[in-house]
Amino acid sequence: MTAANEKHHNQQSEKVGVLLSNLGTPDEATASAVKRYLKEFLWDPRVVEQPRWLWWLLLHGVILNIRPKKSAAAYQTVWTEKGSPLMAISRDQENAIRVALHERFGDNIVVELAMRYGNPSIQSALESLQFQGCKKLLIFPLYPQYSATTTASTFDAVADVLKTWRRVPALRMIDGYHDDDAYIQALADSVRAHRQKHGKAERLLLSFHGIPQRYFKAGDPYPCLCWKTGRLLREALGLNEENYKVSFQSRFGREAWVEPYTDATLKAWGEAGVADVDVICPGFSADCLETLEEIRVENAAILAHSGGGTLRYIAALNAEDNHISCLSKLIARNLQGWL
């Protein structure tokens, strides 16, 4: 090896890559773009655990012919000049985390963003890290609560790419942070800031994305992690069990999902005459269709039409300073010994 090549090799070997990932989003708020996105998302066997032949018939024969148009209309209500809210916020998070890590570790760390479904793909992000000389990789799916449907699916996608590489980098993975002190404190601070600005609502609802009940029974720990996050947040805020509740949203299909359901809870509260409800979604690291449209619009209407008052949505932690600090510290802890 020449001196120049040896110097290049040594410089390359010092690089450590951090892959941030989230669920994904259509490239555009159109039926055709949503259809491409849903086709990839709903075909993941981690997301839908059904016999492949049966699910293929349902997906291609029914769902992809009906749902894209409806979903595109919903995306259009939240789309911004920067495109999808999830993508715009994720880019802000990526840039802020990159700055924070560079301040601490210098230029030896490389940060890339990927989406599990859609663009930028996990393959393209990993190839970018490889091209930049990263011999060690930290995989960080931005899901606070582990689930096979999200976190494990991301690890699957990473493995699918790396198994085609001649040289596989050293790997570390962050599988969640549901009870991280800084994360709980950031959630509590966001609730306090919301109350300071808008006043305290009669009830606080913590709405997490749901999973089928049979996934939970098969061993997915996700609901337990959500309940623990809820308990820790309740304790941090000094709430009693009467004025707060954990629920699960976004159920799909006819089978039973983990209960209680967010929409059913708000309907019951409306019928009971609850004046106003604050809703926070601690399982979403960035605002997206499920928070901005499903909670803020659809579920607000359910509460009001059932006889209740106003639903006030508390924004996700997004790229707030305390959230970026929390995520950056998590990354730093998991890089110990590498930098």
Secondary structure, DSSP 8 states (H G I E B T S, - for coil): --HHHHHHHHHHHTEEEEEEEEEEE-SSSSHHHHHHHHHHHHT-TTT--S-HHHHHHHIIIIIHHHHHHHHHHHHHHH-BTTB-HHHHHHHHHHHHHHHHHHHHHGGGEEEEEEEEEESSBHHHHHHHHHHTTEEEEEEEE--SS--IIIIIHHHHHHHHHHTT-SS--EEEE----TT-HHHHHHHHHHHHHHHHHH---SEEEEEEE--BHHHHHTT--HHHHHHHHHHHHHHHHT--TTSEEEEEE---SSS-BSSSBHHHHHHHHHHTT--EEEEE-TT-SS--HIIIIIIIIIIHHHHHHTT--EEEEE---TT-HHHHHHHHHHHHHHTTTT-
